[in-house]
Every structure is written in structure tokens, then in C-alpha cells.
């Protein structure tokens, strides 16, 4: 189940966070101003929306560190979106990729991005992405939105997951098993069968679990007869 803060969707809030000796504040900003910034797919771009503080100058002057700026950007984004940074950026990325169908779908129901919060816009985008999906497809989408790739975690200064070794003691093998584990049997080499290369089922890469679900796969551009993809 996706975690989100519904209060973030109820009005256009100001968000602020401590940034070294400063307070980084983004005034009440509608989704129409948030989304173009986020569609550059750079979390640090959030700091461009901060008012009354030139973050770049603060970095140059040594008042704050890059790590502090990055942490502030993530906290500001998560406060405004009501979601984790990964879920937010993944939804924005999917909306941007499939705007031909997602945007049209939201226009049909009169979503006005200049009158709603970022969180409310993401609610609408998620609803559009789920449209036409069965329960299994929605679960797959949720998994994609919940599990941040390691590269993203590291990029925003997070820590990789720790793989803990089992504390359960390993029991010694019985003596009767020794003949079966002391010598590795010879592997029989088999001639590989010739296989015809199967054409890709997808004309472009999709997040795991979204292929063929809902209107997303239908909206993706199809390859030309020669197997190439149309430009643009």
C-alpha cells in the first residue's frame, strides 16, 4: 500500500526546512509551477523554488554544504508532495512519458494545475495511471512506486540497505553426507539449441510491471516495419 499524507493535498501549503544558518522556504506554490521543475528529473531543482535565499551563493560562500542542500531539497519535496522523494519523482516521470494520454485524461475531468497543490496533482496522475488496470497491474505499479532503485537512494544521500547475515549457527554435515559433497561431479556439456531472436514486446522501456497494463502500453509509440522507432 502506497504511503502518502492526504493533508498535503487539501490546500496549497508553504513548506520550509532548516538549511545551515538559514531557513529554506517555498511559498504556497501550485502544481503548475512545481511540475515543470520536477519534470527535469533533478531533485536539487526544488531549491530553485526557494524564496529569499540564493542557495547557490550560500554554497559558494561555504555557509552550507552540498549534503545539507541535497537533504533540504528532499525534505521540501516530500513535504509538498506528501510522498517519498522516489514515489514523487517516479509519478512525475511516468506522467511526463505518457502525457499524451495522462494529460488528456486529466483535462477531460477539468484538473486545473494552477489551482491545486503538487500533492493533489500527483493524486490525479496516480488515478489516471491506474485507469484501466486490473488489481494485479495496480499492485505492480505500486511496487514500482515504492521501491527506490539503489542509484536513486545514493544520489539523494541515502544509505544502501544493509544485508544482515543470519545469526543462526550452521549445523555440521553428518558424516554420511561426506561422499556427496567432497567431490563435485563433472558437468555434462550440452550443445546449445539455435533459437530465433524474439522481438521485444515493448517499443520503449517501461517500469517493471507496467507492460500491457491499462492505457499506458497502448499509448506508447509502436516501432516501424523495419524495427526502428519513430523519432521524437
N, C-alpha and C positions, 0 to 999 in steps of 0.2 A: 504494500500500500504506500503510495507516494505521500510524503510528509510535506505539509505546507501550512502557512499561517493565514487563515481566512481574513483576519483583521487587516492585513496588508492590502486586501482587495476592496475594502469598504470605502476608502476615500484616497485622495492623492496626498500622501504624507510627505513631510520633510524628514530626511534621515541625516544623522550625524554620528561621528566617531572621533575619538581622540587620535591625533596624529602627531606624535612627539610633543612639542610645546604648544601645538596648535589644535584647533577643533576643525575637522573637515566636515562641512555641512553642504548637503544638496537640498536646495529649497524644494517645496512641493512642485514636482515635475511630472507632466503627463506622459503616457506611454508613447505618444507621437514624438517626444524628444528623447526618451530612453532608447527606443528600439533602433533608430539609426546608429546610435553609438554602439550598442551591443552587437549589431549585425557586422561590425568589423571583427568580431570574434576575438577581442582583446580585452580581458578583464581590467587591465590597467587603464583602458579608455574611460572607465567610470569616473576617474579623477578629473576628467575634462568638464564634468558637470558640477564640480565643487565651486562654490561662490566665495569670494572674499579671500582666497588663498591661492597663490600660484605655487602649486606643488612642485613644478619643475625647478623654480627658483629656490625653494626650500631644500630640494635635493642638492643643487649645485652649491648652496651655501653651507651644506653639512648640517642643517638643522634637523633633518630626518634621514633615515637610511632607506635604501631600496626595499628592504624587507618590511619596514614599517609602512611604506607607501603601498606595497602589494597587499599587506594584511588589511589596511584601511579600505582599499578598493573592494576586496572580497566581502568585508563586513557591510559596507554601504550597499553593495549589490544584493546581498542576502536579506538585508533589512527591507529594501524597497520591493524585492520580488516575492518575499515570503517563502523562499525556497533556497535550497543549497545553490552554491555558485554553479556546480556542474549541471544540475537539473535546469536552471535558468538558461545557461548557455546552450545546452542541448535543445531545449524548446525553441530558442531563438534561431539556432542553426537549421532545425527542421522547417520552421516557418519560412525562413529565407529561401531554402532549397525548393520548397513546394508552394511558394507564394501564389503561383498561378491558380492553384485550387484552394489553398487555405485562405488567401486574401479574398478571393471571390466569395467563398463561403461566409466569411465574416462580414463582407459588405452586404450580402443578402439579408443578414439579420441586423443590419444597421449598427454594427460596432463602430463607435467613434473614438479613435485612439487619442484624440486631443481632449477628450472629456473623461478619461478613465485612468486609473493608476497602472503602473507596469504590471503589478500582480494580477489585476483584473484582466489585462490584455493576455497574460500568459494563461489564465483560466480559459479564456475564449479560444486561444490557439490550441491548448490541450484538447478541448472539446471537439474542435474541428479535426484534429489528427485522429481522434478516436472514432469519428463518424464513419460508419460502415464497417468497422472492425467487429469481429466476434470477441467473445470473452478471452479466448486464447491469445488473439492478437493484441488485445489491450494489456494483458499480463506481460507479453513480450516487450511492448512499448515501455511499460513501467520499469521493467528490469533495465532497459537501455537508459532510461532517465535517472535511475537510482544509482547505478554502478559507474562511478567516475573512473576513466582509464588512469593507469599509473602516471602516464605522461602529464595529464591534467593536474593530478594531485601534486606532483613535484613542481609543476610550473607555477602554482599558486602558493608554493612554500609549505605544502603539507608533508606529512611523513608517510612513507610507504607502509603498507600493512606488515605487521610482524608475524612471521611464521613461527609458531611455537612448537618445539619438539615435544613429543609425548613423554610424560613423566612415568609412564607405566614401565616397569622393568621388563626386559626381554628375557623370556624363559629359554634356557639352553635346549638344543635339539636332543631328542633321545638318541642313544647310541645306534638304535636300529635304523635311523634315518641317514646315518653317515654315508653308506654306499650311494645314496641318491643325490647327495649334494656335494660330495668331494670331487667328482669328475663331471664336467659339463659335456653332455652328449653332442656329437657332431651335427651341425645344422645341415639339412639336405637342401642343396641349392636347386631352385626351380626356375625354369626359363620363364621370364615374364611374358604374359599374353599381350599381343598387339591390341590396343584399344583406340577407337576413333575418338579424337578430342571432342568433348561435349561443349556446345556453345554456351556461353554464360546466360543464365536465366535473367540476369538483371543488366540493363543498359548502363547503370551507374551504381556506385557503391551506396548501400543503404545501411543504417544502423541495424545491428543484429536483431532479427525477429520481425522486421517490418516488411520484408519481401512478400508481395502478394496480398497484403492485408489492406483493406479499406480502399480509399480513393488515392492513396499515395502512390502505389505502384502503377495505377492507371495513368497518373499524371506525368510520370517520368518519360522523357523523350525516348523513342524507340530507335534502334540502330538502323542505318541504311542497308540496302540489299547486299552491299559489299562487306558488311560487318562493321563499318566505321560509324562513328556517332556524329550527328549533325552539330555544327559549331554553334556556340552561344547557348 
